[in-house]
Amino acid sequence: MSVALSPELRLVVACCTWPPSAARAQSVRAAADAGVDWDMVCALVERHRVRGLVYDGLRSSGAALPEAVERRLVEGAANTARHSLFLAGEALRLQDLLDRASVRGVFLKGTALAKLAYGNIGIKQAWDIDLLVAPQNLMASCTVLAAAGYRRLIPAPDVPDDLFLAWSRHANEAEFVNDANHTHVELHWRVSRSETELSHITARAPGRDVPVMGQQTLRTLADADHFSYLCVHGAHHGWFRLKWLADLAAWLNTLPAEAIEDYHRQACAHRVGASTAQSLRLCEVLFGTVLPPALSASLAADPKTAELVDFALAEIATVQAPAAGGESLRHKFRSTLYLFALTPRPLDFARSLFSGAFRADDLAVVKLPPALFAVYLPLRPFLWLWRRVLRRRV
């Protein structure tokens, strides 16, 4: 590991280690006593969306912290718990509505993962609800969401259905918002933008039901698929939010080491081994996840995994989250090389770039009929100019 973590980030990482233990408490106290900038700690907490975890880590360790910081963390943790409980109830409501419409929905990350990883649904900070449906149920799912009070946000609601469906062949998710309760839903019909990556993970694949509130259960992915999806999702975002990695590590820490090795082996068979290798090594380095000795030694000795780990650590260490579309050209170039290293075959990488060329916001600027959908590709430079330059002057 060639990326140095700041004292503030080391404290946040120590607090996010799960489950609670005497060793965690000692690490938290040692990090806090070493001297930290508490404003920076609070900024990292918000940046990485780990309010509940950091408050729990500091509270249970007995570490001394400024009164104003403690009040801020107490309030943030309480808000996290309330919002998490609300999202759990909303996910259960949507699952019931989808079931009544004979649409099988599978919930990704979120409430189900919180229960699996932490044993409760109040400590994991979440912003939205991720829902996976079969592609053939896309429009039926949109109808259910509309009846539940959600309007489509991305692509824009005035994009016609036929154009939305044409775009959906190159995308994997759309965003909806409920203006009454301010809840966002990301509706997925694939778990990856690439049609070939993790194509075996679908809403119709066998999953598991996780008890989340009393006897009420939420449908999620089977464990092996869940592991691959969480690793690929985090890896493709450069793990720029620590909470994704903390959630993964907390869940892995409930599993036997042999099961983790088996899930990694299955991921390699599905050609996403680079993502899972990086993820496991990050969990081991940051959160002490116990891996089988042979697997641990193999990951530590692999130069490609080391490079992927260093890229992710650099992303995690930044105080500000990357702004969509606002990265420097140097960062975009490094990110492109990084994604290429994650992709098993050049053809898969090319397909992913091709799919990414069809932007949802382009549909709202120029509404082409589906038969002319490919024309969006040569229009990309002009649409980019419109979004970045001309529209700002209007």
N, C-alpha and C positions, 0 to 999 in steps of 0.2 A: 504494500500500500504506500504509494508515493505522495498522496494528498494529505496534508496536515489539517486536522480539525481544530477549530478555535475552542478555547475553554468553554465558551457559551454553548457551542454545539455539542461538546462532549457531555455537558450537564444534561442537555435535552435528550441525547441518546441514552444516557444512563437512566433517566426517568422513564423512557419509553420501553425499557427492557421488561419483559413479562415472562413468567409470572413474578409477583413480588417475592422477595427473599431477603435474607440478611445480607447476602452479597450485593444485591441491588442497592439496598439502603446504604451500605458502606460506600459504594461507588458514587452514589448521589451526594452523600455528605462530603466525600473527598473532593468531588468536582466543585461543589458550592463553596467549600472552605478555601479552595485554591485561589479564589478571587475572580469574580465575573462581572461583566457589565449587565446589570439586571434589565436595563432597557433593551439591550441586544437579545437577552434571553426571551423577553416578551415578544420581540419582533420575530424571532425564530419560531416561537410557539404558534403565532398567528400564521406565519408563512407556511409552516408544515402542517397546520391544522391538527395539533396534538394537545389541545387544552386539557382534556380529561386525563390523559396519561401523565402529563408533566405535573399537574396538580396532585395526582395520586402518588407519584414518585416522591415529590418534595414533602407532602404531608406525612406519608408513612415513614420517611427517613428521619424526620425530626430536624432537617436542615434549617438553619437560620436564614431568613430572607426578609427584606424590607417589608414593612407593614403595607405600604401602597401596592407593592407587587403581589403580596398575598391576597389582598382584596381583589385585585384584578384577576388573579388566577381562580379564586373561589367563584367569582361571578361568571367567568368564562366556562368553568367546569359545570356549573349549574345550568347555564344556557345550553351547553353541549348535551347534557343528560335530558333536558326537556325536549330539545329538538330531535334527539335520537329516538325518544319514545314516540314522538309524533310521527316521524318517518316510518317507524315500525308499524304503527296503526294504519298509516296510509298505504304501505306496501301490502298489508293484509287485505285492506279494502279493495285495492286494485286487483289482487290475485282472485278475490271472490268474484268481482265483476267479469274478469276474463274467463274464469271457469264457467260462469253462467252463460257466457257467449260461446262456449266450446272452443276457446282459444287457450292453448297451454302456454303459460308464461313462466319463465325461470328468472329468478332474481340474482343478480351478480353483486359480489362484494356486500356492502351495506349491512343491513340488520342480521342476515344469516351469518355472515363472516364474523360480526361482532360477537355473536353467541358462541360460535365455534372457537374463536380465538381467546376471548376474555371471560366467557361464561356469563356475561351480562350484556345488555344492549345500551347501557348508558355511558360507557367510557370512551367509545370510539366516536370520533367526530366525523360526521358525514354531511354532505352538502345536497345531494340529490339521490334519486332512486334509479338504479340501472336495471333495465328489464329486457330480457331476451325472448324473442318470439320467432317462429318459423317465417321465412320470407313470404310464403304463400298466405300467411295470416297478417301481413303488414297492414293492409287497409282496414281489415276487421279490427285490428288492435287500435288503429287511429280512431275508429268509430267509438270504441269502448272508452278511450281516453277522453274524447270529446264529451261523451255522456257523463264522464266523471268530473267534468269541469276544466279540462286541460285544452289549451290551444297550442297549435304548432308554432314554435319560435324559429327553428332552423330545420329545413328551409322555411322561408317566409310563408305565412299563411295564405297569401294570394297566389302562390305557385300552384298551377293546376295539377290535379291528381296524375294525369298521364305523364307530365314532365317530372313530377316527384318520383313516380315509379321508374322512369328511365334513369333518373339520377341515382336511385337506390341500388341499381346494378353495379355502380362504381363506388358506393359508400357502404357504411355498416351501421350508421346510427343517425337518428334525428332527435331534436330536443323539443320538449313540450314544457309549458309552464301553466300552473294553476294560479290565476291572478287573485283568487279569494284567499288561498292559504300560502301563497308564495312558494309553492313546492315545484321543483324541477324534476322532470323524468327524462332520462335518456333511453330512448327506445332503440334497441339493437335487433338486427336480423342476422348479423354475423358477429362473432366476437373479435374479428380482426378486419381491417380494411382490405387486406389481401384475401382473395377468394380461396387461395391454396393454404394459407397459414391457419392451423387449427380448424380446418374444415370439418373435422370429425365432431367438433363440439357444436351441437345444435340444440334448439329448444326441445327437440323430440328425442334426444339421447337420454338414456337412463340417468336420473339424478338422485337427490336425496331431500327429504323433508326435515327441516331443522325447527324444533320447538323454540318459539321466541317469546310468546306471551301466554302463560298458562298452557292450555292444550292446543293453542293455535300454532300451526306450523307454516313455515315459508319454504317454498320450493327453490332449491339451488342446484348447482352442478354436483355431480359425483366427485369424490375427493381427488382422484387423479386428474380429471379434467379441470377441477377448480385450481389445483396447483399450477398446471400449465397455463391456464388463463391469467391467474394473478401475476405469474412471473413475466409472461409476454406483455401484459398490460403495463406493468411497472417499467420493464426494460425499454419498451418502445417510447415511453415518456422520459427516459433517462433517469427514472427514480427521483425526479426533482422534488417530490413531496415525501418526506420521511415517513409520514403516516402509512403510506402504502407498504413500505418495507417493514415497519413496526407491526402492522396487522399480519403480514405474512409470517414474520418471525414468531409472533405470539401463537399463531395457529400451528406452525411447525413444531413449536416447543411442547405441544400437546400430543404429538404423534411419535411413534417409535422410530428410531433412526433407520431401521430397515424399511419402513414404509416410505420414508422420504427418498431413500435410494431407489426404491422401486418406481416411485412417481417420476424421478429424474430419468430413469432408464426409459420409461414409457414416453416421456417428452422427447428424448433423443430419437426414439423411433418415429416420432411425428415431426422431426426436423426442427425442433425449437430448443435443442440442447444448449445452444449458446446463451439464450435468455435464462434458462433455469440454472445453468452453471454460474452465471454472473449473480443471480439472485441468491443462490445458496451461499456463495462465497461472501456476499455482502451481509447476509444474516449471521454468518459465522463470525465475521470480523467485527461487526458493530454490536450484535446482540448475543453473541456467545452460543448460537444454535449448535447443538451437538450433532455432528455428522459421523457416519461410519469412518474409521481411520483411513481406509483405502481411498474413499471418495474425497475426504478432506485433503489428503496428500495430493491427489490427482488435480483437484481444483487449484490448490496453492501453487502447483508447479507449472500450470498451463499459462503461457505468456498471453494468449488471446483473452482468457478470462481476466487476467490481471489488468489488461488495457481497458476492458469493458468496466471493470470495477472502479478504476481510477476516473473514468469519464463520469460514472454515476456519482462518485464521492464529490467530484468537483461541482456537479449540479446541485447536490444536497447542501453543499457548504455555502452556496450563494445566499445572501440575505434576502434578495428579491426573487420571487418566482419569475421564470421566463415569460415575457409578455407575448401573447399570440401574435405572430407576424412582426414583432418588434425586435427580434434578435439581430445582432450584428452579422455582417456577411461572413466574418471569420467563424462565429458560432454556428451559423447555418451550415457552413462547409464542414466543420468538425462533426456536427450532428448528422449530416448526410453520410459521412464516412463511418460514423458509429452505427447507424442503422444498416448500412451495407454489411458491416461485420456481424450484425445480429442475424441477417437473412441467409438461409442456407444455400440458396442458388441465385446466380445473377438474374435469371428469368423471373424469379419471385420478386426480387427487388425492383426490376423494371415494371412488373405489373403493379406493384404498390405505388410507384411513382406515377404511373399512368392513371390509376384510380384517384390518387390525390390531386391530379390536375383538374378534376371536375369539382369545383367549389360550390357549396350551397349558396353562398351570397351572390355568385354569378347569375344564378337562376332568377333572382329578384331584379337584376339590372336588365337582362335581355332574356325574354321568354321565347325560346326557340321550340318548335314542335319536336317531338321525340325523333322523328325521322331525320332531323338535322342536328341531333344532339352532339355529334362529333365536332361540329363547327365551334363548340366552346373551346376546344384546344387551341386553334389558331387565334381565337379572340382573347386568350388569357392575358397577353401583354397589355392590350388596350383596356380590359376590364380592371387589371391591376392599377393602371394609370388613373382610371376613373375613381377607384376606391381611395387611392393614396393622395392624389393631387387635385383632380378636378372637383370631386365631390366636396372637398373641404372649402372650396371657394364659392360654392353655391349658397 
